[in-house]
Amino acid sequence: MAIKKEEVLKALEGVIYFPKHDHVVALNMVRDIRVEGKKVSFALFFPERDERNENTVRQSCISAIVNNVDLDADVSVEIRYPANPLARIKYIVAIASGKGGVGKSTVAVNLAVALSKKGFRTGILDADIYGPSIPLMFDLVDAKPAVHEEGGQQWIQPIEKYGIRVLSIGFFVDPSQALIWRGPMASNALKQLLNDTDWGELDYLVIDLPPGTGDIHLTLAQDFKVSGIAIVTTPQEVALADARKALSMFNQEKIRIPILGLIENMSYFTPAELPDNKYYIFGQAGGKKLAEKAGVPLLGEIPLVQGICDSGDKGTPISLDDTSPVTKAFMELAANIDKEIRKK
């Protein structure tokens, strides 16, 4: 009697993949099942390379089918691993800050635009799990990424806007509801956004991190190869104190991501009607002094103008406007980051 696909799946429910504490069917590890008479073949997808367990699980799958479906079953199992979408990204640049409110997301968005304007294929990932703001800044609040299947795996398709590939946790949750997630859930969300997305060929992937120093930062540092990190601060001492902590974190031996430098946001205020005037309302040269003391470059000094807030709220990053004095600052920042990346 011919073997049925349903019988195969039922038998495989008894095979546990212990690192994930569940059976291989529930974990979607069993794919591309083919049954012809007594011949059974399928692919066994592992979430990551696991030479220690793959042969054990493979043999358990074969035994489960032979013992529970048909003693004469001819079972063929192919071990596969998901493709690495990050392999086609040249540089991953993370944008961090020691505290919230310093304009980190605004810097990340406009840096991505500036890199794209320089001719680099650019993507941006909103990894601020608890407070995603990039959907608003790209006018993509109601956007829903498409999903396609390739190689037996489901892939998220980033949304393209202004020539940039954009992805955010905000695309998958209700923007009016708070995300009440413990650290491991947030970390797993970051891994999925990075590993299950078809980024394509990119020169730069900019990652907007949450403020502070927590689980997301640790996961990124320990599980992914990040080309460099830039830390955003404002000139006043309360922001600089937290920027020091961020510098200290990424310099630790167990974390150690190359620090590209410091970005001073809101360096000075320039009114639209007096574009040559500079008012240092948050203090002067705080970022420069910290960069010198820490031995890292000051990558850019971004002025504060009314247009930054307006453009962010409208979903049209100010760096798209070639007439804005802020655009020049972001283009210089992009050039400096590219220079530092190539040094590292």
C-alpha positions as CSV (number, residue, x, y, z in Angstrom):
1,M,0.0,0.0,0.0
2,A,1.3,3.5,-0.9
3,I,2.4,5.7,1.9
4,K,0.4,8.9,2.4
5,K,1.9,12.4,3.1
6,E,-0.3,12.8,6.1
7,E,1.1,9.6,7.7
8,V,4.6,10.9,7.2
9,L,3.9,14.2,8.9
10,K,2.1,12.5,11.8
11,A,5.1,10.2,12.4
12,L,7.5,13.2,12.3
13,E,5.6,14.9,15.0
14,G,7.3,12.5,17.3
15,V,10.8,13.8,16.4
16,I,11.9,16.6,18.8
17,Y,14.5,19.2,18.0
18,F,15.7,19.7,21.5
19,P,17.5,23.1,21.1
20,K,14.0,24.6,20.2
21,H,12.0,22.4,22.6
22,D,9.4,21.3,19.9
23,H,8.9,18.8,17.2
24,V,10.3,19.2,13.7
25,V,6.9,19.6,12.1
26,A,5.7,22.4,14.4
27,L,9.1,24.2,13.9
28,N,8.5,24.1,10.1
29,M,11.8,22.2,9.6
30,V,10.1,19.6,7.3
31,R,9.7,20.9,3.8
32,D,9.3,19.8,0.2
33,I,7.8,16.4,1.0
34,R,7.5,14.0,-1.9
35,V,5.8,10.6,-1.7
36,E,5.8,8.0,-4.5
37,G,4.7,4.6,-3.5
38,K,7.0,3.6,-0.6
39,K,9.6,6.2,-1.5
40,V,9.6,9.2,0.8
41,S,11.9,12.3,0.4
42,F,11.9,15.6,2.1
43,A,14.2,18.5,3.2
44,L,15.0,19.0,6.8
45,F,15.7,22.7,7.4
46,F,17.7,23.7,10.5
47,P,17.4,27.2,11.7
48,E,21.1,27.5,12.0
49,R,24.2,25.2,11.4
50,D,24.0,22.4,14.0
51,E,26.5,19.7,13.1
52,R,26.1,18.2,16.6
53,N,22.4,17.4,16.2
54,E,21.7,17.2,12.4
55,N,22.6,13.6,12.0
56,T,20.8,12.5,15.1
57,V,17.6,14.4,14.0
58,R,17.9,13.0,10.4
59,Q,18.2,9.4,11.7
60,S,15.3,9.9,14.1
61,C,13.1,11.1,11.2
62,I,14.0,8.1,9.1
63,S,13.3,5.7,12.1
64,A,10.0,7.5,12.9
65,I,8.7,6.8,9.4
66,V,10.0,3.3,9.1
67,N,8.7,2.3,12.6
68,N,5.4,4.1,12.5
69,V,4.3,4.2,8.8
70,D,5.9,1.3,6.8
71,L,8.8,-1.0,7.6
72,D,9.6,-1.1,3.9
73,A,9.7,2.7,3.5
74,D,12.6,4.1,1.5
75,V,13.4,7.4,3.1
76,S,15.7,10.1,1.8
77,V,16.4,13.2,3.9
78,E,18.3,16.2,2.7
79,I,19.8,18.5,5.3
80,R,19.4,22.2,4.4
81,Y,20.0,25.5,6.0
82,P,18.3,28.8,5.3
83,A,20.1,31.1,2.9
84,N,21.9,34.0,4.5
85,P,20.4,37.2,3.2
86,L,23.0,39.3,4.9
87,A,25.7,37.8,2.8
88,R,24.8,40.2,0.0
89,I,25.2,43.3,2.2
90,K,28.6,44.9,2.1
91,Y,28.3,47.0,5.2
92,I,26.0,47.0,8.2
93,V,26.0,50.3,10.1
94,A,24.2,50.6,13.4
95,I,23.1,54.0,14.8
96,A,22.8,54.1,18.6
97,S,22.4,56.6,21.4
98,G,22.9,56.5,25.1
99,K,19.5,58.0,25.8
100,G,16.3,58.8,24.0
101,G,15.3,62.2,22.6
102,V,18.6,63.0,20.9
103,G,17.2,62.5,17.3
104,K,18.8,59.1,16.7
105,S,16.0,58.0,14.3
106,T,16.1,61.3,12.4
107,V,19.8,60.9,12.0
108,A,19.4,57.2,10.8
109,V,16.7,58.1,8.3
110,N,18.5,61.0,6.8
111,L,21.8,59.2,6.8
112,A,20.2,56.4,4.7
113,V,18.8,59.0,2.3
114,A,22.2,60.7,2.0
115,L,24.0,57.4,1.3
116,S,21.4,56.6,-1.4
117,K,21.9,60.0,-2.9
118,K,25.6,59.2,-3.1
119,G,24.9,56.2,-5.3
120,F,25.0,53.5,-2.6
121,R,22.4,50.8,-2.6
122,T,20.9,51.4,0.8
123,G,18.4,49.7,3.2
124,I,17.3,50.7,6.6
125,L,16.0,48.5,9.5
126,D,14.0,50.0,12.3
127,A,15.2,47.9,15.2
128,D,13.7,50.2,17.9
129,I,11.3,47.4,18.9
130,Y,9.5,49.3,21.6
131,G,9.2,52.7,19.8
132,P,9.4,52.3,16.0
133,S,9.3,55.6,14.2
134,I,10.6,54.9,10.8
135,P,7.2,54.1,9.3
136,L,6.1,57.6,10.1
137,M,9.3,59.2,8.8
138,F,9.0,57.4,5.5
139,D,5.2,58.0,5.2
140,L,4.6,54.2,5.4
141,V,2.4,54.0,8.5
142,D,-0.2,51.8,6.9
143,A,2.3,49.7,4.8
144,K,2.4,45.9,5.0
145,P,5.4,44.2,3.5
146,A,4.8,41.3,1.0
147,V,6.0,37.8,1.7
148,H,7.2,35.4,-0.9
149,E,8.5,31.8,-0.9
150,E,11.9,30.8,-2.3
151,G,14.0,27.8,-1.6
152,G,11.4,26.4,0.7
153,Q,11.5,29.5,3.0
154,Q,9.2,32.4,3.5
155,W,10.9,35.8,2.9
156,I,9.8,39.2,3.9
157,Q,10.1,41.8,1.1
158,P,11.2,45.3,2.3
159,I,9.2,48.2,1.1
160,E,11.0,50.5,-1.3
161,K,10.7,54.3,-0.7
162,Y,12.9,57.1,-2.1
163,G,15.1,54.4,-3.5
164,I,15.7,52.8,-0.1
165,R,14.6,49.4,1.1
166,V,12.7,49.9,4.4
167,L,11.7,47.5,7.1
168,S,10.3,48.1,10.6
169,I,8.8,46.1,13.4
170,G,6.1,48.8,13.1
171,F,4.8,47.3,9.9
172,F,3.7,44.2,11.8
173,V,2.1,45.6,15.0
174,D,-0.8,47.9,15.8
175,P,0.8,51.4,16.0
176,S,-1.7,52.4,18.7
177,Q,-0.7,49.5,21.0
178,A,2.4,49.3,23.2
179,L,4.6,46.3,22.7
180,I,4.9,44.6,26.1
181,W,7.7,42.2,25.4
182,R,10.4,40.7,27.6
183,G,14.0,40.9,26.3
184,P,14.1,37.5,24.6
185,M,11.0,38.2,22.6
186,A,12.4,41.5,21.4
187,S,15.7,39.9,20.5
188,N,14.0,37.1,18.5
189,A,12.1,39.8,16.6
190,L,15.3,41.5,15.7
191,K,16.8,38.1,14.5
192,Q,13.7,37.4,12.4
193,L,13.7,40.9,10.8
194,L,17.4,40.5,9.8
195,N,17.5,36.8,8.8
196,D,14.1,36.4,7.2
197,T,14.2,39.4,4.9
198,D,15.2,39.4,1.3
199,W,17.4,42.5,1.4
200,G,18.9,41.8,-2.0
201,E,22.2,43.4,-3.0
202,L,23.0,46.3,-0.7
203,D,26.1,48.5,-0.1
204,Y,24.8,49.7,3.2
205,L,22.1,48.6,5.7
206,V,21.5,51.2,8.3
207,I,20.1,49.9,11.6
208,D,18.2,52.3,13.9
209,L,18.8,50.8,17.4
210,P,16.7,51.5,20.5
211,P,18.1,54.1,22.9
212,G,20.2,52.9,25.8
213,T,22.2,49.7,26.2
214,G,20.1,46.5,26.4
215,D,19.1,43.2,24.9
216,I,18.8,44.4,21.3
217,H,22.3,45.8,21.4
218,L,23.7,42.6,22.8
219,T,21.9,40.4,20.3
220,L,23.1,42.5,17.4
221,A,26.7,42.5,18.7
222,Q,26.8,38.8,19.5
223,D,24.8,37.3,16.7
224,F,25.6,39.5,13.7
225,K,28.6,40.9,11.9
226,V,28.3,44.6,12.2
227,S,30.7,46.7,10.2
228,G,30.5,49.7,12.6
229,I,28.4,51.7,15.0
230,A,27.9,55.5,15.2
231,I,26.7,57.1,18.4
232,V,24.3,60.1,18.4
233,T,24.4,62.7,21.1
234,T,23.4,66.3,21.6
235,P,25.8,68.9,23.1
236,Q,24.5,69.1,26.6
237,E,26.1,67.2,29.4
238,V,23.1,65.1,30.3
239,A,23.2,63.5,26.8
240,L,27.0,63.3,26.7
241,A,27.0,61.3,30.0
242,D,24.9,58.6,28.4
243,A,26.9,58.7,25.2
244,R,30.0,57.9,27.3
245,K,28.2,54.8,28.6
246,A,27.3,53.7,25.0
247,L,30.9,54.2,24.0
248,S,32.0,52.1,27.0
249,M,29.5,49.3,26.1
250,F,30.7,48.8,22.5
251,N,34.3,48.9,23.6
252,Q,33.9,45.9,25.9
253,E,35.8,42.8,24.9
254,K,32.7,40.5,24.7
255,I,30.8,43.0,22.5
256,R,33.3,45.0,20.6
257,I,31.7,46.5,17.5
258,P,34.0,48.9,15.7
259,I,33.1,52.5,16.7
260,L,33.0,54.7,13.7
261,G,32.6,57.8,15.7
262,L,30.3,60.3,17.3
263,I,27.5,62.3,15.7
264,E,26.4,65.5,17.4
265,N,22.8,66.3,16.6
266,M,21.1,69.7,17.3
267,S,24.6,71.2,17.4
268,Y,23.2,74.7,16.9
269,F,19.9,76.4,15.9
270,T,19.7,78.2,12.6
271,P,16.5,80.1,11.8
272,A,15.2,79.8,8.2
273,E,15.2,83.6,7.8
274,L,18.8,83.9,9.0
275,P,20.6,80.9,7.5
276,D,24.1,82.2,8.4
277,N,23.3,82.6,12.1
278,K,24.1,79.9,14.6
279,Y,22.7,79.8,18.1
280,Y,24.2,77.2,20.5
281,I,21.1,76.7,22.6
282,F,22.2,73.3,24.0
283,G,25.9,74.2,24.6
284,Q,28.8,74.3,22.2
285,A,31.4,71.7,21.2
286,G,30.3,69.1,23.7
287,G,30.3,66.3,21.1
288,K,33.7,67.4,19.8
289,K,35.3,67.3,23.3
290,L,33.8,63.9,24.0
291,A,35.0,62.5,20.7
292,E,38.6,63.8,21.3
293,K,38.6,62.4,24.8
294,A,37.3,59.0,23.6
295,G,39.7,58.9,20.7
296,V,37.0,58.6,18.0
297,P,36.2,60.8,15.1
298,L,33.4,63.5,15.2
299,L,31.5,62.3,12.2
300,G,29.1,65.2,11.8
301,E,27.5,68.2,13.4
302,I,23.8,68.4,12.5
303,P,22.1,71.7,12.9
304,L,18.6,72.1,14.3
305,V,16.1,73.7,11.9
306,Q,12.3,73.8,11.8
307,G,12.3,71.8,8.6
308,I,13.7,68.7,10.2
309,C,10.7,68.2,12.4
310,D,8.2,69.1,9.7
311,S,9.8,66.8,7.1
312,G,9.9,63.9,9.6
313,D,6.3,64.3,10.5
314,K,5.3,64.4,6.8
315,G,7.3,61.4,5.9
316,T,9.7,63.2,3.6
317,P,13.2,63.2,5.1
318,I,14.8,66.6,4.9
319,S,17.9,65.2,3.1
320,L,15.7,64.8,0.0
321,D,15.7,68.6,-0.2
322,D,18.9,69.8,-1.9
323,T,18.1,73.4,-0.9
324,S,18.2,72.7,2.8
325,P,21.4,73.6,4.7
326,V,20.8,70.4,6.8
327,T,21.2,68.3,3.7
328,K,24.8,69.4,3.3
329,A,25.5,68.2,6.9
330,F,24.0,64.8,6.3
331,M,25.8,64.4,3.0
332,E,29.1,65.2,4.8
333,L,28.1,62.7,7.5
334,A,27.5,60.0,4.9
335,A,30.9,60.7,3.3
336,N,32.6,60.5,6.7
337,I,30.9,57.2,7.7
338,D,31.9,55.7,4.3
339,K,35.5,56.8,4.9
340,E,35.6,55.3,8.4
341,I,34.0,52.1,7.3
342,R,36.6,51.5,4.6
343,K,39.3,52.2,7.2
344,K,38.0,49.6,9.6
